[in-house]
Amino acid sequence: MSIRLAGISSMATRALLAELAADYRQRQGIEVVFESVGGVDAAKRVQAGEAFDLVVLASDAIDRLIASGQVVAGSRRDLVHSGVAIAVRSGAAHPDIGSEDALRRAVLAAASIGYSTGPSGVQLLQLFDRWGITPALQGRLIQAPAGVPVGTLVARGEIELGFQQLSELIHLAGIDVLGPMPAAVAIDTVFSAGLCTASAQPDAVRALLDHLTSPLTADAKRRQGMTPA
């Protein structure tokens, strides 16, 4: 009997998981299908007991699903480190983002600043609070709807300066990726996978998790703008 595994993930790992699933099918003959949605929605669906074999989300979200009983304790496997990058519309001026001070000036000068509903968006707002500039940005902060890449809004001209995982920006047309955030304020998210308690195929999932964390997947992770965890 052929094996088919169903997973759910946030948007940040969509392209990576599609590539890894195709590779795994070629290697093992096992079909793995991931549905990628906004991370908050993905967690809610797993929390509600929807039947998935595995889930890939930010590590803290996986930990919460373990604590609430939807992901098997001890099954979390860290897959990648994913950094936040900054983008502007293609052809727009490229502000200096090479240092913390330069980035702060660029943010204050931007007519609109876009961020995501995911963990990187939360950390970005915390950075603005730490800089003490949140009041000055009122009316200019735009959160992209869940599942909609910040870069899409940048490409449409709805956002001047967009912040999101590099993996979600590198495949989009109509934007220029300025680069990663400066090291002093870099935002890095660990994305992890976990075995759902709803799965009827736990052994097959564990074998897949072993593959997803193996050296065989390192090149794909780098190709998709991430680094192996």
N, C-alpha and C positions, 0 to 999 in steps of 0.2 A: 504493500500500500504506500502510495506516495505521501510524503510529509509536506505540509504547508503551514508555515508559521506566520502569525499576524502580529505586527507591532504597531505602536503609536509613538510619535516623537514630536518635539517642537520643531519649528521651521529651521532653526540654525543648523541642524544636522541632516536636513532633507536630502540635499545633493549627495552628501557623503554616504548616507545609508542606502540610497538608491544604487550607488556604485558598488558598495560592499555587498548588497543583496544579490546583484547580478553576478558578481564574482563568486559568491558562495554557491549560487545555483549551478554555475559552471563547474565548480570544484566538487561539490557534494551531491548535486542533483536534487537539492532541497529548495523549494520555493519559499522565499521570505518576502512578505509584502508589508511595507510600512505606510501608514497614513500619517502625514505630517500636518499639524495644525498649530495654532498658537499654544505656547507652553502651558498657560493657565487652563485653557480648554482641555488639553491633553490630560493634565493632572486630574481635572474634574471628572472626566470620563472614566479614567481608571478608578478613581475614588468611588464612582457610582457603581462599580462592579461590571462595567462593560467587558466583554470577553476578548482580552488580548493575551498573547503569549509572553510578550516582553514590552517594556517601555523604556524610552531613551529621553532623559530630561536632565536639567541641571542637577548636580549631585545633591543639593539640599532638598530639591523636590522629590528625588528618589528616596532620600532618608525619611521624608514625611510620609511617603506612601508605605514604607516599611513599618513605620511607627503605627500607622492606622490599619495595617494588615492586608493591604492590597498587593504588596510586593514581598516576596519571600525574604525573610531575614538572612543575611549572609550572602545574598546573591548579587549585591551591587558590584558592578565592575566599571571602573573609570576608563573611559574611552579616549577622550581628547581634551586638550586645553584649547580654548577658543578665545581669541582676543578681539576687542572692539576696535574698529577702524572708523575713519571719518570721511565723508563724501560730500561733494558739491555737484551741481548740475554740470554736464559736459559743456565746456566752453566758458564756464564762469571763472571769475578770478580765484586763484588758489591762495587762501590766507596762510600765513606762517603758523604751523602747529608744532614746531620743532622743540618747544620747551613748555613747561607748565605755564609760565607767564605768557608766552606767545599764544597758547591755546586759550587761556582765560581771556585775553584781549580779543581773540577771534570770536569767541562765544558772545562776548558783550557787544561786538560790532555787528553780529548777524541779525537780520530782520526776523528770522525764525529758526528754531532749533528743534530737530526731530529726534525722537527716542522711541524705544520699543516697550512693549508690555512685559518683556522678559526680565531676567535678573540683571542684564546689563543696563536696562533703563532705570531700574531701582538704584543701582550703584552710581549711575551718572547723576541722578538728582541729588544723591547724597554728596557727591563731589561739589555740585553747585552750592549746596548748603554749606559745605566746609569752606568754600571760597567766599561765602557771604554775599553771593550775587543773586540768589533766588528772587528776592523782591524786585530786582532790576530786570528780571527776565519774564515777569508776569505778562501774559498776553502773547508771548513769543514762543512758549514751549508747546510743542505739538506731539502728542503721543499717537503713533500709528495704530490703527485698529488691529486687534489680534489677528495674526495670520497674514497681515499685509506688510511687506518689507518696507522699512524706512526709506530705502533707496528708491522705491517706486514713487514715493511722494517727492523725493528730491528730483527725480527725472522729470516729473510733471511740473516742476517749478513751485510746488506748494510748500516746500521746505528749502531753506537756503543752506543750512549746515546739518548734515545727518549723521547720527551715531548709531552703529549697529555692529553685530558680529561680522568680521571680515568675510566669513563663509557665506553670509547672506548678501554681501555687496558685490563679490567678485564676478558673478555671472550676470549682473544686470546691465542692460544697455542704457545709455543716456546719462550716465554719471561718471565723474572722475573720482577715484579713490585717492585721497590725499596721503593716506598712510595710517599706521597705527597711532594710538594715543601715546604721548611721551611716557617714557619708562616710569617717571616719578608718580604718574597718576593712571598708569595702565589699568584697564579693567579686563580681568581674565576670568573666564567661567570654565569649570570642569563639567563636561557632560558625561553622564554615566548611564549604564543600562542595568535593568533589573528584571528578574523573572517574576511575572505576575502570578499571584496565587490562583487566578482563574484559569491558568493554562492546564490543559490535559496532556501536554507533551513536555514535561519539565526536563527530561533527559536530552531531548533534541534542542531545547532552548539553551541548556548549559553548554552543549557542544558548540552552538552558535556563538555564545558569549566568549568561549575560549578562542574562537577564531577572530572575533571582533577585537580582541585585545592582543592578538598575536603580531609578531613582526611582519607578517605577510600583508598587514593592512596599513603599515606605516606610510608608504608612498602615497596611497590614496588620501590619507588624512592630511598630509602636507599639500597635496594637489588641491584640496578643497579649503585651503586657508587655515588649517588647524595644525596642531602638533600632537603626537601620541602622548597619552597620559602616563 
